[in-house]
Amino acid sequence: MPLHPELGYFDEGLNLTDPSLYATALDVGEHSSILPPVAYRSRIFAELEDEKLWTRMWCCIGSTQQISMVGDLLPYTLGNHGIHVQRDKNGFSGRFNFAQHGGCRFVPAQCQTGKKTKCSYTSCGYSRDRDVLKTSDVDVDTPILRHFIGDIPERMLPVQVETWGGCIFVNVDQNSHTINHQLTSIAPEIGKSLDKTIDKHGFWTPLEGNWKVSLGCIFDEICRFGDLTLDNTFQTSESQVMHRRETHHVIGKGNTNSYENYILWIFPNLLITKLGPFITRIIVQPTGLDEGMARVRFSVIDKTICFGDDEIKEHENIWKKIISTASNGSKSKHQIYQKWGTPSSPETTNENLPKGPEGAGYYFQQYLVDRLLKEYTYVWNAPLYTDARR
């Protein structure tokens, strides 16, 4: 988060919080365009997302069964902030990391490009994350654990943690609404059934293209694979679109044999797919302006369903292919959007933008712009983690 977000966000001669900048992106249905191209290439726009989205909304960072033992720790970089969630005797505790900038006294220039760097200090908000730290694999005195929890974890700045549907959600805004407010429009039985699923395995895979484009492409590719149809109850009229901007999810549905299948996109970064007896959770995390990371976890709805090694590999390969296809589509779109209105694409102008996304991507774009244009009162402009090590 910039030290002075109240001063505004400006890049390429544009005021990134000016509503008129998004006029065509907010048009109804087929008349809408993509976001202004600066949204796909600007580090300042990524900072705006950090301030208005990642640090204001409930975001999913993993599944509850990933940290099953007391002491297990799940690291995550939320925007530009290194945080973690640790299982304790009473449930889960969330905190800002002790070493926010790793071993650096200030953020180096190479870490301020908008791209997460590969660094041994995985607690840093500008580096790539590491996977779960299992308490059985580390000693409490090892330096790597201290980078996250410090000497006295209780003195770290807290992060709100709540769970829903077997997922861990965090919110660094201490004045935010509850997770139930954000998910109130999702049928309660979906969350209850997801709570009962059994986690089996997972993987991480890189994505090409801006994270906003990647999510829509993955959603569409899963719908094609699973023969799922978007539930577009809110579709065309301006009043319906206005209502939709306050909705934090979209869902696609279908049927296979005796199973009711669905894909649920919980804004901003979580996709949950049910195909037959299998549940797939995909968390998309930005790692650069033109790249991201998909964190994929598989689970089953019944503990009697067993996975052999060959079945696990086959299941994983299917999903890697789905995500790879979506990533290729995202890369192609991003390359067009990124160059639009620049000297490298002289035939294009910002006054005539490409047609915007359809379906779920359209609804997400409406949601995103609505969040970016919200105004907040700033009463303290010091970094959130100023006194974290005291």
PyMOL commands that set and color helices and strands:
alter all, ss='L'
color gray80, all
select helices_A, chain A and resi 5-7+19-22+29-31+37-40+43-54+64-66+109-111+143-149+153-155+179-182+188-195+211-226+238-244+309-339+359-372
alter helices_A, ss='H'
color red, helices_A
select strands_A, chain A and resi 10-11+14-15+59-63+73-78+81-88+91-96+158-164+167-171+198-208+229-230+249-256+259-266+270-275+278-288+291-300
alter strands_A, ss='S'
color yellow, strands_A
deselect
rebuild
show_as cartoon
